[in-house]
Amino acid sequence: MSKRLYALPVDQTKWHVPGGNTTIFDWEYDEGRDRLLSLYEKGKEKQWNASDRLDWSIDVDVNDPMGVPEQTIAIYGSRVWDRLGPRERGTVRHHLAAWQFSQFLHGEQGALICSSKIVSTVPGLDAKFYAATQVMDEARHMEVYSRYLREKLELAYPINPGLKSLLDDVISDSRWDMTYLGMQVLIEGLALAAFGLIRDNATEPLAQALNTYVMQDEARHVAFGRLALREFYPELTRSELAEREEFCIEACHMMQERFVGEEVWRNLDVDADECMDYMRGSEHFRLFRTHLFSRIVPTLSDIGLFGDKMRATFADMGIIGYEKHDLDGLIDQDERIAGDLDRARIEQVEGAIAAGADDETPIRSTP
């Protein structure tokens, strides 16, 4: 991307993370765990080409990129919002969408690095197989978010400091399970919920389709981490589990706060402190942040990281109760919605081809 595309200095998104990973080779080429191998089969079957599957010819209105009601805008109803005219409100929508998709892009690059790290560090060949398919998924996700930002929004933001800090911790930790926990469970679990809000509420067709297809992939990724950790964590000591719970608690607090989007409000010509104070006290924003953890909480419960301290933290954050969600049902739903969208796309293409064939006038040769 060119520097002028960025709302803030591009060097804020470039940094180096030291690592000290141990690469594990596995020569046991017999069949491994059935569910992981089943995910691997799905990972192979569900590969898709972003250039063909998405209609990049769609025009996107940068003043209303998501096509969502203004009541869903984070500062709707505030004194700052009420003072803005139509043009300024369009600018706010533009920057919020660019900031959100930029964080998706940066998170996907983190996932690309983490999944490639998992290939080398995870014990078990079946897990390596699946992680290899995820590497390709994450590269494709980076491609689509980068292209949407570059061609449609023509604006991008550097990585949020909270997300950067979490990625630093996940990538630099040499323990393979911490890569799974930080990326597959926490970062991608949060992203799944955010993607779902766009999928289910946006009316702009390209953003809606893009997030629907990415969700189909990400649901498998979260399932991958869940399966591996659910098997591994019963082997850990109480102190080792407590350390991982503490990591999750700190990460959840960090991720909950980052969605105030401070860098957007500081960059725009508005009262940034008033915007953030309004968001923190807004019932709509409280519900939004609560929903973001709807995939994380049940996964942590499922893998055995839901002790008294974790439970008390989530109760304090207002997100207790999600631990009873049906994770497999949510994954099936993500698959079904993506499949329905894909069938509708294919029918539309085939219909256009058939209509074009019907319109053609036969060319008769001269006797």
C-alpha positions in Angstrom: 0.0 0.0 0.0 1.2 3.5 -0.7 1.8 5.8 2.3 -0.9 8.2 1.3 -3.5 5.5 1.8 -2.9 5.5 5.5 -4.8 7.7 7.9 -1.8 7.6 10.3 2.0 7.1 9.7 2.6 3.7 8.0 5.6 3.0 10.2 3.3 2.4 13.1 2.3 -0.9 11.6 5.9 -2.2 11.1 7.7 -3.9 14.0 9.9 -6.8 14.8 9.0 -9.6 17.2 11.8 -11.8 18.5 11.1 -15.6 18.7 12.7 -18.6 20.1 10.6 -21.5 18.8 11.5 -25.2 18.9 10.7 -26.9 15.7 9.2 -30.4 16.1 9.5 -33.1 13.4 7.0 -36.0 13.5 7.6 -39.2 11.6 4.4 -41.0 12.6 2.6 -41.0 9.3 -0.2 -43.3 10.4 -3.7 -41.9 10.7 -4.2 -39.5 13.7 -7.2 -38.1 15.4 -10.3 -38.4 13.3 -11.8 -35.0 14.1 -8.5 -33.2 13.2 -8.2 -35.1 10.0 -11.8 -34.3 9.2 -11.0 -30.6 9.7 -8.0 -31.1 7.4 -10.3 -32.6 4.7 -12.6 -29.6 5.0 -9.7 -27.3 4.9 -8.7 -28.7 1.5 -12.2 -28.8 0.1 -13.2 -25.3 1.2 -10.2 -23.4 -0.4 -11.5 -20.5 -2.5 -10.2 -18.0 -4.9 -11.0 -14.4 -3.8 -10.6 -13.1 -7.3 -13.4 -15.3 -8.6 -15.7 -15.8 -5.6 -16.2 -12.1 -4.8 -17.6 -9.5 -7.1 -15.0 -6.8 -7.0 -16.9 -4.7 -9.6 -19.3 -3.6 -6.9 -19.1 0.1 -6.1 -18.9 1.0 -2.4 -20.1 4.3 -1.1 -17.3 5.5 1.2 -19.7 7.7 3.1 -21.8 4.7 4.0 -19.5 1.7 3.5 -21.5 -0.9 5.5 -25.0 0.3 4.6 -26.1 0.1 8.3 -28.5 2.3 10.1 -27.0 5.3 11.8 -28.2 4.1 15.1 -25.4 1.5 15.0 -22.7 4.1 14.7 -20.7 4.1 18.0 -21.2 7.8 18.8 -24.8 8.0 17.6 -26.9 10.1 20.0 -23.9 11.9 21.5 -23.4 15.7 21.4 -20.5 15.2 19.0 -22.8 13.3 16.5 -25.6 15.8 16.8 -23.2 18.6 15.9 -22.0 16.9 12.7 -23.6 17.6 9.3 -24.2 14.9 6.7 -20.8 15.3 5.1 -19.0 15.0 8.5 -21.1 12.0 9.5 -20.1 10.3 6.2 -16.5 10.9 7.1 -17.0 9.3 10.5 -18.6 6.2 8.8 -15.7 6.0 6.3 -13.0 6.2 9.0 -14.7 3.7 11.3 -15.1 1.2 8.5 -11.5 1.7 7.4 -10.3 1.3 11.0 -12.3 -1.9 11.5 -11.2 -3.5 8.3 -7.6 -2.5 9.0 -7.7 -4.3 12.3 -9.1 -7.3 10.5 -6.2 -7.1 8.1 -3.6 -6.8 10.8 -5.1 -9.6 12.8 -5.1 -11.8 9.7 -1.4 -11.1 9.2 -0.8 -12.1 12.8 -2.9 -15.3 12.1 -0.7 -16.0 9.0 2.4 -15.8 11.1 0.9 -17.9 14.0 -0.4 -20.6 11.8 2.9 -21.0 10.0 4.5 -21.2 13.4 2.1 -23.9 14.5 3.1 -26.0 11.5 6.7 -26.1 12.8 6.0 -26.2 16.6 3.0 -28.4 17.2 3.5 -32.0 18.0 1.4 -34.4 15.9 1.3 -34.7 12.2 -2.5 -34.4 11.9 -2.3 -30.9 13.5 0.5 -29.9 11.1 -1.6 -31.0 8.2 -4.5 -28.8 9.2 -2.3 -25.8 10.1 -0.8 -25.9 6.6 -4.3 -25.4 5.1 -4.8 -22.5 7.6 -1.7 -20.8 6.3 -3.3 -20.5 2.9 -6.6 -19.4 4.4 -4.9 -16.5 6.3 -3.0 -15.4 3.2 -6.3 -15.2 1.3 -7.9 -13.3 4.2 -5.1 -10.8 4.1 -5.6 -10.5 0.3 -9.3 -9.7 0.5 -9.1 -7.2 3.4 -6.1 -5.5 1.9 -7.9 -5.2 -1.5 -11.1 -3.9 0.1 -9.2 -1.2 1.9 -7.1 -0.3 -1.1 -9.7 -0.4 -3.9 -13.0 0.4 -2.1 -12.3 2.4 1.0 -9.0 3.9 -0.1 -8.1 4.4 3.5 -6.3 2.3 6.1 -5.2 2.6 9.7 -2.2 1.1 11.5 -2.6 -1.7 14.0 -4.3 -0.9 17.3 -1.9 -0.8 20.2 -3.9 -3.4 22.1 -3.9 -5.9 19.3 -0.2 -5.3 18.6 0.6 -6.0 22.3 -1.4 -9.2 22.3 0.3 -10.4 19.0 3.7 -9.6 20.5 2.9 -11.9 23.4 1.5 -14.7 21.3 4.2 -14.7 18.6 7.1 -14.4 21.0 6.0 -17.2 23.3 7.8 -20.4 22.4 5.1 -22.7 23.8 2.9 -24.1 21.0 -0.3 -24.2 23.1 0.0 -20.4 23.8 0.0 -19.8 20.0 -3.2 -21.8 19.8 -4.7 -20.1 22.9 -3.8 -16.5 21.9 -4.6 -16.7 18.2 -7.1 -19.6 17.5 -9.2 -19.0 20.7 -8.9 -15.4 21.6 -8.0 -13.3 18.6 -9.9 -15.3 16.0 -12.8 -16.0 18.4 -13.3 -12.2 18.8 -12.9 -11.7 15.1 -15.6 -14.3 14.3 -18.1 -12.4 16.4 -17.1 -9.1 14.7 -17.3 -10.6 11.2 -20.8 -12.0 12.1 -22.1 -8.6 13.0 -21.1 -7.4 9.5 -22.4 -10.5 7.8 -25.8 -10.3 9.6 -26.4 -6.5 9.5 -24.5 -4.9 6.6 -26.4 -4.2 3.4 -23.3 -3.5 1.3 -23.0 -6.8 -0.6 -19.3 -7.0 -1.1 -18.5 -6.5 2.6 -21.2 -8.9 3.6 -20.0 -11.6 1.2 -16.4 -11.1 2.1 -17.0 -11.5 5.8 -19.3 -14.5 5.3 -16.7 -16.4 3.4 -13.9 -15.5 5.8 -16.1 -16.6 8.7 -16.5 -20.0 7.1 -12.7 -20.5 7.3 -12.3 -18.9 10.7 -14.9 -21.2 12.3 -12.8 -24.1 11.3 -9.7 -22.4 12.8 -11.3 -21.9 16.1 -12.5 -25.5 16.1 -8.9 -26.6 15.4 -7.5 -24.8 18.4 -10.3 -26.0 20.6 -9.7 -29.7 19.6 -6.0 -29.5 20.3 -6.2 -27.7 23.6 -9.1 -29.7 24.9 -6.9 -32.8 24.6 -3.7 -31.1 25.9 -4.8 -29.0 28.9 -5.9 -32.0 31.2 -2.2 -32.9 31.2 -1.1 -29.6 32.7 -0.6 -28.8 36.4 -2.9 -26.5 38.3 -0.3 -23.7 38.3 0.2 -24.1 34.5 -3.5 -23.8 34.0 -3.7 -20.8 36.3 -1.0 -19.1 34.3 -3.0 -19.6 31.1 -6.2 -18.3 32.7 -4.4 -15.2 33.8 -3.2 -14.6 30.3 -6.7 -15.0 29.0 -8.1 -12.5 31.6 -5.5 -9.9 30.7 -6.1 -10.4 27.0 -9.9 -10.1 27.3 -9.7 -6.9 29.2 -7.2 -5.5 26.6 -9.4 -6.6 23.7 -12.6 -5.2 25.2 -11.0 -1.8 25.6 -9.5 -1.6 22.1 -12.8 -1.3 20.4 -13.3 2.3 21.5 -11.2 3.1 18.5 -9.2 5.9 20.1 -7.0 6.4 17.1 -10.0 7.2 14.9 -11.3 9.9 17.2 -7.8 11.4 17.7 -7.4 11.5 13.9 -10.7 13.1 13.1 -11.6 16.7 13.9 -13.9 15.9 16.8 -13.7 15.8 20.6 -12.0 12.4 21.0 -12.3 12.2 24.8 -16.0 13.0 24.7 -16.5 10.4 22.0 -14.8 7.7 24.0 -16.5 8.7 27.3 -19.9 8.5 25.5 -19.1 5.1 24.0 -18.0 3.6 27.4 -21.4 4.7 28.9 -23.5 3.7 25.9 -25.9 0.8 26.3 -25.5 0.0 22.6 -21.7 -0.2 22.9 -22.0 -2.3 26.0 -24.1 -4.8 24.2 -21.7 -4.7 21.2 -18.7 -5.4 23.3 -20.5 -8.2 25.2 -21.5 -9.9 21.9 -17.8 -9.9 20.8 -17.1 -12.5 23.4 -19.9 -14.8 22.4 -17.4 -17.2 20.7 -14.5 -16.9 23.2 -16.4 -17.7 26.5 -17.8 -21.1 25.4 -14.5 -22.1 23.9 -12.6 -21.3 27.1 -15.2 -23.3 29.0 -14.9 -26.2 26.6 -11.0 -26.5 26.8 -11.0 -26.3 30.6 -9.9 -22.7 31.3 -13.0 -21.6 33.2 -12.0 -21.5 36.8 -13.4 -19.3 39.5 -11.2 -16.3 38.6 -12.1 -16.5 34.9 -15.8 -16.9 35.8 -15.6 -13.9 38.1 -13.9 -11.8 35.4 -16.5 -12.6 32.8 -19.3 -11.9 35.3 -17.6 -8.5 36.0 -17.4 -7.8 32.3 -21.1 -8.7 31.8 -20.4 -11.7 29.5 -21.2 -14.6 31.8 -23.7 -17.1 30.3 -22.1 -17.5 26.9 -20.3 -20.6 28.2 -23.5 -22.6 27.5 -23.5 -21.7 23.7 -23.5 -24.6 21.3 -20.1 -24.2 19.5 -20.7 -26.9 17.0 -24.1 -25.4 16.1 -22.5 -22.0 15.5 -19.9 -23.6 13.2 -22.6 -25.4 11.3 -24.5 -22.2 10.9 -21.5 -20.4 9.6 -21.0 -23.2 7.0 -24.7 -23.1 6.0 -24.8 -19.3 5.5 -21.7 -19.3 3.4 -23.0 -22.3 1.4 -26.3 -20.5 0.8 -24.5 -17.4 -0.4 -22.3 -19.4 -2.7 -25.2 -21.2 -4.3 -27.0 -17.9 -4.8 -23.9 -16.5 -6.5 -23.6 -19.5 -8.8 -27.3 -19.4 -9.8 -26.9 -15.7 -10.6 -23.9 -16.3 -12.8 -25.5 -19.2 -14.6 -28.7 -17.2 -15.0 -26.7 -14.3 -16.6 -24.9 -16.7 -18.9 -28.2 -18.3 -20.0 -29.8 -14.9 -20.6 -26.9 -13.8 -22.7 -27.1 -17.0 -24.8 -30.9 -16.4 -25.4 -30.2 -12.8 -26.6 -27.6 -13.9 -29.2 -28.9 -13.7 -32.8 -27.8 -16.7 -34.8 -25.4 -15.9 -37.6 -26.4 -17.5 -40.9 -23.8 -18.2 -43.5 -24.3 -17.0 -47.1 -25.2 -19.9 -49.4 
